[in-house]
Amino acid sequence: MPEVPKPTLHLGSTGPAVRELQAKLRGIAVDGQFGRQTQLAVIAFQTSHQLVADGVVGRRTWYELGRS
């Protein structure tokens, strides 16, 4: 069965995909709310993986999160 694409996440996003993201980022609260703390953690992750550090979790960021 093919993998279901992950949704694009950004400041203000909520739900299970945000919880998954937060768990992968480690060191931040897993509350399902994409707030400022999550955004800063995403930017730090993107910077450390030579991605565009815009705080938006799209296809490339999800891919790199899956490799970490």
N, CA, C and O atoms as a Maestro MAE file, in Angstrom:
{
 s_m_m2io_version
 :::
 2.0.0
}

f_m_ct {
 s_m_title
 :::
 protein
 m_atom[272] {
  # First column is atom index #
  i_m_mmod_type
  r_m_x_coord
  r_m_y_coord
  r_m_z_coord
  i_m_residue_number
  s_m_chain_name
  s_m_pdb_residue_name
  s_m_pdb_atom_name
  i_m_atomic_number
  :::
  1 25 0.846 -1.176 0.000 1 A "MET " " N  " 7
  2 3 0.000 0.000 0.000 1 A "MET " " CA " 6
  3 2 0.893 1.242 0.000 1 A "MET " " C  " 6
  4 15 1.813 1.330 0.813 1 A "MET " " O  " 8
  5 25 0.638 2.217 -0.908 2 A "PRO " " N  " 7
  6 3 1.464 3.414 -0.963 2 A "PRO " " CA " 6
  7 2 1.275 4.281 0.280 2 A "PRO " " C  " 6
  8 15 0.203 4.307 0.885 2 A "PRO " " O  " 8
  9 25 2.354 4.995 0.648 3 A "GLU " " N  " 7
  10 3 2.292 5.869 1.812 3 A "GLU " " CA " 6
  11 2 1.442 7.094 1.504 3 A "GLU " " C  " 6
  12 15 1.552 7.686 0.430 3 A "GLU " " O  " 8
  13 25 0.593 7.469 2.460 4 A "VAL " " N  " 7
  14 3 -0.247 8.657 2.310 4 A "VAL " " CA " 6
  15 2 0.632 9.887 2.519 4 A "VAL " " C  " 6
  16 15 1.369 9.954 3.503 4 A "VAL " " O  " 8
  17 25 0.564 10.859 1.613 5 A "PRO " " N  " 7
  18 3 1.382 12.058 1.773 5 A "PRO " " CA " 6
  19 2 1.038 12.784 3.079 5 A "PRO " " C  " 6
  20 15 -0.117 12.813 3.504 5 A "PRO " " O  " 8
  21 25 2.051 13.359 3.694 6 A "LYS " " N  " 7
  22 3 1.858 14.116 4.923 6 A "LYS " " CA " 6
  23 2 1.351 15.515 4.564 6 A "LYS " " C  " 6
  24 15 1.708 16.059 3.519 6 A "LYS " " O  " 8
  25 25 0.515 16.096 5.439 7 A "PRO " " N  " 7
  26 3 0.021 17.452 5.156 7 A "PRO " " CA " 6
  27 2 1.107 18.496 5.383 7 A "PRO " " C  " 6
  28 15 2.032 18.279 6.166 7 A "PRO " " O  " 8
  29 25 0.993 19.616 4.704 8 A "THR " " N  " 7
  30 3 1.869 20.759 4.968 8 A "THR " " CA " 6
  31 2 1.411 21.383 6.275 8 A "THR " " C  " 6
  32 15 0.225 21.654 6.461 8 A "THR " " O  " 8
  33 25 2.356 21.609 7.179 9 A "LEU " " N  " 7
  34 3 2.048 22.161 8.493 9 A "LEU " " CA " 6
  35 2 2.739 23.506 8.668 9 A "LEU " " C  " 6
  36 15 3.820 23.737 8.126 9 A "LEU " " O  " 8
  37 25 2.110 24.381 9.422 10 A "HIS " " N  " 7
  38 3 2.642 25.719 9.660 10 A "HIS " " CA " 6
  39 2 2.050 26.270 10.945 10 A "HIS " " C  " 6
  40 15 1.183 25.647 11.557 10 A "HIS " " O  " 8
  41 25 2.521 27.436 11.349 11 A "LEU " " N  " 7
  42 3 2.026 28.093 12.549 11 A "LEU " " CA " 6
  43 2 0.499 28.121 12.519 11 A "LEU " " C  " 6
  44 15 -0.099 28.603 11.557 11 A "LEU " " O  " 8
  45 25 -0.127 27.604 13.572 12 A "GLY " " N  " 7
  46 3 -1.587 27.566 13.652 12 A "GLY " " CA " 6
  47 2 -2.189 26.213 13.311 12 A "GLY " " C  " 6
  48 15 -3.361 25.977 13.602 12 A "GLY " " O  " 8
  49 25 -1.412 25.309 12.695 13 A "SER " " N  " 7
  50 3 -1.919 23.973 12.388 13 A "SER " " CA " 6
  51 2 -2.165 23.201 13.684 13 A "SER " " C  " 6
  52 15 -1.517 23.460 14.699 13 A "SER " " O  " 8
  53 25 -3.101 22.257 13.647 14 A "THR " " N  " 7
  54 3 -3.408 21.428 14.806 14 A "THR " " CA " 6
  55 2 -3.672 20.001 14.353 14 A "THR " " C  " 6
  56 15 -3.891 19.741 13.170 14 A "THR " " O  " 8
  57 25 -3.649 19.073 15.316 15 A "GLY " " N  " 7
  58 3 -4.070 17.715 15.034 15 A "GLY " " CA " 6
  59 2 -2.985 16.669 15.141 15 A "GLY " " C  " 6
  60 15 -1.868 16.949 15.577 15 A "GLY " " O  " 8
  61 25 -3.334 15.442 14.729 16 A "PRO " " N  " 7
  62 3 -2.422 14.308 14.860 16 A "PRO " " CA " 6
  63 2 -1.121 14.459 14.079 16 A "PRO " " C  " 6
  64 15 -0.080 13.991 14.538 16 A "PRO " " O  " 8
  65 25 -1.152 15.094 12.922 17 A "ALA " " N  " 7
  66 3 0.085 15.270 12.147 17 A "ALA " " CA " 6
  67 2 1.037 16.207 12.884 17 A "ALA " " C  " 6
  68 15 2.254 16.040 12.806 17 A "ALA " " O  " 8
  69 25 0.495 17.187 13.595 18 A "VAL " " N  " 7
  70 3 1.339 18.089 14.385 18 A "VAL " " CA " 6
  71 2 1.957 17.313 15.545 18 A "VAL " " C  " 6
  72 15 3.128 17.509 15.868 18 A "VAL " " O  " 8
  73 25 1.180 16.442 16.165 19 A "ARG " " N  " 7
  74 3 1.718 15.598 17.243 19 A "ARG " " CA " 6
  75 2 2.873 14.732 16.718 19 A "ARG " " C  " 6
  76 15 3.910 14.608 17.370 19 A "ARG " " O  " 8
  77 25 2.683 14.146 15.552 20 A "GLU " " N  " 7
  78 3 3.742 13.326 14.948 20 A "GLU " " CA " 6
  79 2 4.994 14.166 14.715 20 A "GLU " " C  " 6
  80 15 6.104 13.737 15.029 20 A "GLU " " O  " 8
  81 25 4.811 15.353 14.167 21 A "LEU " " N  " 7
  82 3 5.924 16.268 13.934 21 A "LEU " " CA " 6
  83 2 6.649 16.576 15.243 21 A "LEU " " C  " 6
  84 15 7.874 16.477 15.315 21 A "LEU " " O  " 8
  85 25 5.903 16.942 16.262 22 A "GLN " " N  " 7
  86 3 6.507 17.310 17.545 22 A "GLN " " CA " 6
  87 2 7.280 16.147 18.151 22 A "GLN " " C  " 6
  88 15 8.347 16.350 18.730 22 A "GLN " " O  " 8
  89 25 6.762 14.949 18.027 23 A "ALA " " N  " 7
  90 3 7.460 13.774 18.551 23 A "ALA " " CA " 6
  91 2 8.780 13.556 17.811 23 A "ALA " " C  " 6
  92 15 9.775 13.161 18.418 23 A "ALA " " O  " 8
  93 25 8.791 13.812 16.506 24 A "LYS " " N  " 7
  94 3 10.013 13.641 15.721 24 A "LYS " " CA " 6
  95 2 11.045 14.723 16.030 24 A "LYS " " C  " 6
  96 15 12.247 14.472 15.950 24 A "LYS " " O  " 8
  97 25 10.590 15.910 16.379 25 A "LEU " " N  " 7
  98 3 11.510 17.007 16.680 25 A "LEU " " CA " 6
  99 2 12.203 16.809 18.013 25 A "LEU " " C  " 6
  100 15 13.335 17.260 18.184 25 A "LEU " " O  " 8
  101 25 11.568 16.158 18.948 26 A "ARG " " N  " 7
  102 3 12.125 15.883 20.284 26 A "ARG " " CA " 6
  103 2 12.430 17.163 21.051 26 A "ARG " " C  " 6
  104 15 12.832 18.174 20.476 26 A "ARG " " O  " 8
  105 25 12.232 17.091 22.345 27 A "GLY " " N  " 7
  106 3 12.583 18.208 23.214 27 A "GLY " " CA " 6
  107 2 11.538 19.304 23.307 27 A "GLY " " C  " 6
  108 15 11.751 20.305 23.991 27 A "GLY " " O  " 8
  109 25 10.414 19.130 22.629 28 A "ILE " " N  " 7
  110 3 9.329 20.105 22.748 28 A "ILE " " CA " 6
  111 2 8.058 19.368 23.160 28 A "ILE " " C  " 6
  112 15 7.951 18.150 23.019 28 A "ILE " " O  " 8
  113 25 7.101 20.133 23.670 29 A "ALA " " N  " 7
  114 3 5.829 19.544 24.104 29 A "ALA " " CA " 6
  115 2 5.090 18.940 22.908 29 A "ALA " " C  " 6
  116 15 5.051 19.527 21.826 29 A "ALA " " O  " 8
  117 25 4.514 17.772 23.117 30 A "VAL " " N  " 7
  118 3 3.694 17.118 22.096 30 A "VAL " " CA " 6
  119 2 2.241 17.373 22.476 30 A "VAL " " C  " 6
  120 15 1.627 16.608 23.219 30 A "VAL " " O  " 8
  121 25 1.707 18.480 21.942 31 A "ASP " " N  " 7
  122 3 0.346 18.876 22.303 31 A "ASP " " CA " 6
  123 2 -0.585 19.024 21.108 31 A "ASP " " C  " 6
  124 15 -1.763 19.341 21.272 31 A "ASP " " O  " 8
  125 25 -0.061 18.796 19.906 32 A "GLY " " N  " 7
  126 3 -0.902 18.891 18.712 32 A "GLY " " CA " 6
  127 2 -1.200 20.309 18.264 32 A "GLY " " C  " 6
  128 15 -2.040 20.522 17.390 32 A "GLY " " O  " 8
  129 25 -0.516 21.286 18.858 33 A "GLN " " N  " 7
  130 3 -0.697 22.700 18.505 33 A "GLN " " CA " 6
  131 2 0.606 23.232 17.916 33 A "GLN " " C  " 6
  132 15 1.628 23.255 18.602 33 A "GLN " " O  " 8
  133 25 0.584 23.654 16.671 34 A "PHE " " N  " 7
  134 3 1.780 24.196 16.029 34 A "PHE " " CA " 6
  135 2 1.883 25.667 16.415 34 A "PHE " " C  " 6
  136 15 1.379 26.551 15.722 34 A "PHE " " O  " 8
  137 25 2.550 25.902 17.542 35 A "GLY " " N  " 7
  138 3 2.746 27.255 18.043 35 A "GLY " " CA " 6
  139 2 4.162 27.728 17.808 35 A "GLY " " C  " 6
  140 15 4.908 27.143 17.023 35 A "GLY " " O  " 8
  141 25 4.523 28.795 18.499 36 A "ARG " " N  " 7
  142 3 5.845 29.407 18.297 36 A "ARG " " CA " 6
  143 2 6.987 28.449 18.651 36 A "ARG " " C  " 6
  144 15 8.000 28.416 17.952 36 A "ARG " " O  " 8
  145 25 6.836 27.667 19.733 37 A "GLN " " N  " 7
  146 3 7.893 26.722 20.129 37 A "GLN " " CA " 6
  147 2 8.129 25.691 19.023 37 A "GLN " " C  " 6
  148 15 9.273 25.379 18.691 37 A "GLN " " O  " 8
  149 25 7.058 25.173 18.466 38 A "THR " " N  " 7
  150 3 7.178 24.196 17.378 38 A "THR " " CA " 6
  151 2 7.802 24.856 16.146 38 A "THR " " C  " 6
  152 15 8.662 24.268 15.491 38 A "THR " " O  " 8
  153 25 7.372 26.060 15.839 39 A "GLN " " N  " 7
  154 3 7.922 26.768 14.686 39 A "GLN " " CA " 6
  155 2 9.430 26.968 14.831 39 A "GLN " " C  " 6
  156 15 10.177 26.745 13.879 39 A "GLN " " O  " 8
  157 25 9.879 27.385 16.007 40 A "LEU " " N  " 7
  158 3 11.312 27.586 16.230 40 A "LEU " " CA " 6
  159 2 12.081 26.270 16.123 40 A "LEU " " C  " 6
  160 15 13.194 26.244 15.598 40 A "LEU " " O  " 8
  161 25 11.493 25.177 16.619 41 A "ALA " " N  " 7
  162 3 12.139 23.865 16.511 41 A "ALA " " CA " 6
  163 2 12.222 23.423 15.053 41 A "ALA " " C  " 6
  164 15 13.222 22.835 14.641 41 A "ALA " " O  " 8
  165 25 11.190 23.700 14.277 42 A "VAL " " N  " 7
  166 3 11.196 23.358 12.847 42 A "VAL " " CA " 6
  167 2 12.276 24.165 12.133 42 A "VAL " " C  " 6
  168 15 13.024 23.613 11.326 42 A "VAL " " O  " 8
  169 25 12.367 25.457 12.415 43 A "ILE " " N  " 7
  170 3 13.384 26.306 11.779 43 A "ILE " " CA " 6
  171 2 14.784 25.797 12.114 43 A "ILE " " C  " 6
  172 15 15.651 25.744 11.242 43 A "ILE " " O  " 8
  173 25 15.006 25.424 13.368 44 A "ALA " " N  " 7
  174 3 16.315 24.891 13.769 44 A "ALA " " CA " 6
  175 2 16.613 23.593 13.024 44 A "ALA " " C  " 6
  176 15 17.733 23.387 12.555 44 A "ALA " " O  " 8
  177 25 15.608 22.712 12.913 45 A "PHE " " N  " 7
  178 3 15.784 21.450 12.189 45 A "PHE " " CA " 6
  179 2 16.102 21.735 10.720 45 A "PHE " " C  " 6
  180 15 17.034 21.163 10.154 45 A "PHE " " O  " 8
  181 25 15.325 22.615 10.118 46 A "GLN " " N  " 7
  182 3 15.536 22.925 8.706 46 A "GLN " " CA " 6
  183 2 16.934 23.506 8.472 46 A "GLN " " C  " 6
  184 15 17.608 23.137 7.510 46 A "GLN " " O  " 8
  185 25 17.356 24.393 9.334 47 A "THR " " N  " 7
  186 3 18.683 24.998 9.207 47 A "THR " " CA " 6
  187 2 19.773 23.934 9.297 47 A "THR " " C  " 6
  188 15 20.721 23.939 8.512 47 A "THR " " O  " 8
  189 25 19.631 23.023 10.260 48 A "SER " " N  " 7
  190 3 20.657 21.997 10.453 48 A "SER " " CA " 6
  191 2 20.677 20.952 9.339 48 A "SER " " C  " 6
  192 15 21.636 20.189 9.220 48 A "SER " " O  " 8
  193 25 19.623 20.915 8.525 49 A "HIS " " N  " 7
  194 3 19.566 19.955 7.409 49 A "HIS " " CA " 6
  195 2 19.620 20.646 6.047 49 A "HIS " " C  " 6
  196 15 19.225 20.071 5.033 49 A "HIS " " O  " 8
  197 25 20.118 21.893 6.036 50 A "GLN " " N  " 7
  198 3 20.288 22.668 4.804 50 A "GLN " " CA " 6
  199 2 19.000 22.775 3.986 50 A "GLN " " C  " 6
  200 15 19.024 22.695 2.758 50 A "GLN " " O  " 8
  201 25 17.878 22.957 4.683 51 A "LEU " " N  " 7
  202 3 16.590 23.179 4.022 51 A "LEU " " CA " 6
  203 2 16.258 24.664 4.110 51 A "LEU " " C  " 6
  204 15 16.878 25.401 4.877 51 A "LEU " " O  " 8
  205 25 15.282 25.097 3.327 52 A "VAL " " N  " 7
  206 3 14.798 26.471 3.455 52 A "VAL " " CA " 6
  207 2 14.184 26.590 4.845 52 A "VAL " " C  " 6
  208 15 13.226 25.887 5.166 52 A "VAL " " O  " 8
  209 25 14.736 27.482 5.670 53 A "ALA " " N  " 7
  210 3 14.316 27.597 7.076 53 A "ALA " " CA " 6
  211 2 13.165 28.593 7.201 53 A "ALA " " C  " 6
  212 15 13.339 29.713 7.681 53 A "ALA " " O  " 8
  213 25 11.983 28.154 6.754 54 A "ASP " " N  " 7
  214 3 10.808 29.019 6.761 54 A "ASP " " CA " 6
  215 2 9.785 28.636 7.832 54 A "ASP " " C  " 6
  216 15 8.771 29.314 7.996 54 A "ASP " " O  " 8
  217 25 10.056 27.542 8.563 55 A "GLY " " N  " 7
  218 3 9.128 27.117 9.606 55 A "GLY " " CA " 6
  219 2 7.905 26.393 9.090 55 A "GLY " " C  " 6
  220 15 7.008 26.060 9.865 55 A "GLY " " O  " 8
  221 25 7.855 26.144 7.801 56 A "VAL " " N  " 7
  222 3 6.741 25.419 7.183 56 A "VAL " " CA " 6
  223 2 7.205 23.994 6.907 56 A "VAL " " C  " 6
  224 15 8.262 23.778 6.315 56 A "VAL " " O  " 8
  225 25 6.408 23.030 7.340 57 A "VAL " " N  " 7
  226 3 6.771 21.621 7.165 57 A "VAL " " CA " 6
  227 2 6.072 21.089 5.918 57 A "VAL " " C  " 6
  228 15 4.890 20.743 5.938 57 A "VAL " " O  " 8
  229 25 6.831 21.036 4.853 58 A "GLY " " N  " 7
  230 3 6.336 20.512 3.582 58 A "GLY " " CA " 6
  231 2 7.002 19.177 3.269 58 A "GLY " " C  " 6
  232 15 7.566 18.527 4.149 58 A "GLY " " O  " 8
  233 25 6.929 18.788 2.029 59 A "ARG " " N  " 7
  234 3 7.429 17.478 1.579 59 A "ARG " " CA " 6
  235 2 8.895 17.244 1.935 59 A "ARG " " C  " 6
  236 15 9.234 16.183 2.460 59 A "ARG " " O  " 8
  237 25 9.775 18.217 1.657 60 A "ARG " " N  " 7
  238 3 11.217 18.031 1.916 60 A "ARG " " CA " 6
  239 2 11.505 17.910 3.412 60 A "ARG " " C  " 6
  240 15 12.318 17.084 3.826 60 A "ARG " " O  " 8
  241 25 10.839 18.731 4.217 61 A "THR " " N  " 7
  242 3 11.073 18.667 5.669 61 A "THR " " CA " 6
  243 2 10.574 17.344 6.220 61 A "THR " " C  " 6
  244 15 11.253 16.720 7.035 61 A "THR " " O  " 8
  245 25 9.387 16.901 5.785 62 A "TRP " " N  " 7
  246 3 8.895 15.588 6.224 62 A "TRP " " CA " 6
  247 2 9.884 14.488 5.842 62 A "TRP " " C  " 6
  248 15 10.153 13.585 6.634 62 A "TRP " " O  " 8
  249 25 10.420 14.568 4.637 63 A "TYR " " N  " 7
  250 3 11.376 13.560 4.169 63 A "TYR " " CA " 6
  251 2 12.588 13.506 5.100 63 A "TYR " " C  " 6
  252 15 12.985 12.430 5.546 63 A "TYR " " O  " 8
  253 25 13.167 14.661 5.388 64 A "GLU " " N  " 7
  254 3 14.337 14.703 6.264 64 A "GLU " " CA " 6
  255 2 14.003 14.253 7.680 64 A "GLU " " C  " 6
  256 15 14.823 13.596 8.322 64 A "GLU " " O  " 8
  257 25 12.823 14.588 8.178 65 A "LEU " " N  " 7
  258 3 12.402 14.123 9.497 65 A "LEU " " CA " 6
  259 2 12.334 12.594 9.530 65 A "LEU " " C  " 6
  260 15 12.678 11.974 10.536 65 A "LEU " " O  " 8
  261 25 11.898 12.004 8.449 66 A "GLY " " N  " 7
  262 3 11.802 10.552 8.357 66 A "GLY " " CA " 6
  263 2 13.156 9.877 8.331 66 A "GLY " " C  " 6
  264 15 13.277 8.712 8.710 66 A "GLY " " O  " 8
  265 25 14.175 10.594 7.890 67 A "ARG " " N  " 7
  266 3 15.536 10.040 7.825 67 A "ARG " " CA " 6
  267 2 16.281 10.197 9.143 67 A "ARG " " C  " 6
  268 15 17.274 9.510 9.385 67 A "ARG " " O  " 8
  269 25 15.805 11.097 9.992 68 A "SER " " N  " 7
  270 3 16.508 11.380 11.258 68 A "SER " " CA " 6
  271 2 16.253 10.328 12.297 68 A "SER " " C  " 6
  272 15 16.770 10.421 13.410 68 A "SER " " O  " 8
  :::
 }
 m_bond[271] {
  # First column is bond index #
  i_m_from
  i_m_to
  i_m_order
  :::
  1 1 2 1
  2 2 3 1
  3 3 4 2
  4 3 5 1
  5 5 6 1
  6 6 7 1
  7 7 8 2
  8 7 9 1
  9 9 10 1
  10 10 11 1
  11 11 12 2
  12 11 13 1
  13 13 14 1
  14 14 15 1
  15 15 16 2
  16 15 17 1
  17 17 18 1
  18 18 19 1
  19 19 20 2
  20 19 21 1
  21 21 22 1
  22 22 23 1
  23 23 24 2
  24 23 25 1
  25 25 26 1
  26 26 27 1
  27 27 28 2
  28 27 29 1
  29 29 30 1
  30 30 31 1
  31 31 32 2
  32 31 33 1
  33 33 34 1
  34 34 35 1
  35 35 36 2
  36 35 37 1
  37 37 38 1
  38 38 39 1
  39 39 40 2
  40 39 41 1
  41 41 42 1
  42 42 43 1
  43 43 44 2
  44 43 45 1
  45 45 46 1
  46 46 47 1
  47 47 48 2
  48 47 49 1
  49 49 50 1
  50 50 51 1
  51 51 52 2
  52 51 53 1
  53 53 54 1
  54 54 55 1
  55 55 56 2
  56 55 57 1
  57 57 58 1
  58 58 59 1
  59 59 60 2
  60 59 61 1
  61 61 62 1
  62 62 63 1
  63 63 64 2
  64 63 65 1
  65 65 66 1
  66 66 67 1
  67 67 68 2
  68 67 69 1
  69 69 70 1
  70 70 71 1
  71 71 72 2
  72 71 73 1
  73 73 74 1
  74 74 75 1
  75 75 76 2
  76 75 77 1
  77 77 78 1
  78 78 79 1
  79 79 80 2
  80 79 81 1
  81 81 82 1
  82 82 83 1
  83 83 84 2
  84 83 85 1
  85 85 86 1
  86 86 87 1
  87 87 88 2
  88 87 89 1
  89 89 90 1
  90 90 91 1
  91 91 92 2
  92 91 93 1
  93 93 94 1
  94 94 95 1
  95 95 96 2
  96 95 97 1
  97 97 98 1
  98 98 99 1
  99 99 100 2
  100 99 101 1
  101 101 102 1
  102 102 103 1
  103 103 104 2
  104 103 105 1
  105 105 106 1
  106 106 107 1
  107 107 108 2
  108 107 109 1
  109 109 110 1
  110 110 111 1
  111 111 112 2
  112 111 113 1
  113 113 114 1
  114 114 115 1
  115 115 116 2
  116 115 117 1
  117 117 118 1
  118 118 119 1
  119 119 120 2
  120 119 121 1
  121 121 122 1
  122 122 123 1
  123 123 124 2
  124 123 125 1
  125 125 126 1
  126 126 127 1
  127 127 128 2
  128 127 129 1
  129 129 130 1
  130 130 131 1
  131 131 132 2
  132 131 133 1
  133 133 134 1
  134 134 135 1
  135 135 136 2
  136 135 137 1
  137 137 138 1
  138 138 139 1
  139 139 140 2
  140 139 141 1
  141 141 142 1
  142 142 143 1
  143 143 144 2
  144 143 145 1
  145 145 146 1
  146 146 147 1
  147 147 148 2
  148 147 149 1
  149 149 150 1
  150 150 151 1
  151 151 152 2
  152 151 153 1
  153 153 154 1
  154 154 155 1
  155 155 156 2
  156 155 157 1
  157 157 158 1
  158 158 159 1
  159 159 160 2
  160 159 161 1
  161 161 162 1
  162 162 163 1
  163 163 164 2
  164 163 165 1
  165 165 166 1
  166 166 167 1
  167 167 168 2
  168 167 169 1
  169 169 170 1
  170 170 171 1
  171 171 172 2
  172 171 173 1
  173 173 174 1
  174 174 175 1
  175 175 176 2
  176 175 177 1
  177 177 178 1
  178 178 179 1
  179 179 180 2
  180 179 181 1
  181 181 182 1
  182 182 183 1
  183 183 184 2
  184 183 185 1
  185 185 186 1
  186 186 187 1
  187 187 188 2
  188 187 189 1
  189 189 190 1
  190 190 191 1
  191 191 192 2
  192 191 193 1
  193 193 194 1
  194 194 195 1
  195 195 196 2
  196 195 197 1
  197 197 198 1
  198 198 199 1
  199 199 200 2
  200 199 201 1
  201 201 202 1
  202 202 203 1
  203 203 204 2
  204 203 205 1
  205 205 206 1
  206 206 207 1
  207 207 208 2
  208 207 209 1
  209 209 210 1
  210 210 211 1
  211 211 212 2
  212 211 213 1
  213 213 214 1
  214 214 215 1
  215 215 216 2
  216 215 217 1
  217 217 218 1
  218 218 219 1
  219 219 220 2
  220 219 221 1
  221 221 222 1
  222 222 223 1
  223 223 224 2
  224 223 225 1
  225 225 226 1
  226 226 227 1
  227 227 228 2
  228 227 229 1
  229 229 230 1
  230 230 231 1
  231 231 232 2
  232 231 233 1
  233 233 234 1
  234 234 235 1
  235 235 236 2
  236 235 237 1
  237 237 238 1
  238 238 239 1
  239 239 240 2
  240 239 241 1
  241 241 242 1
  242 242 243 1
  243 243 244 2
  244 243 245 1
  245 245 246 1
  246 246 247 1
  247 247 248 2
  248 247 249 1
  249 249 250 1
  250 250 251 1
  251 251 252 2
  252 251 253 1
  253 253 254 1
  254 254 255 1
  255 255 256 2
  256 255 257 1
  257 257 258 1
  258 258 259 1
  259 259 260 2
  260 259 261 1
  261 261 262 1
  262 262 263 1
  263 263 264 2
  264 263 265 1
  265 265 266 1
  266 266 267 1
  267 267 268 2
  268 267 269 1
  269 269 270 1
  270 270 271 1
  271 271 272 2
  :::
 }
}
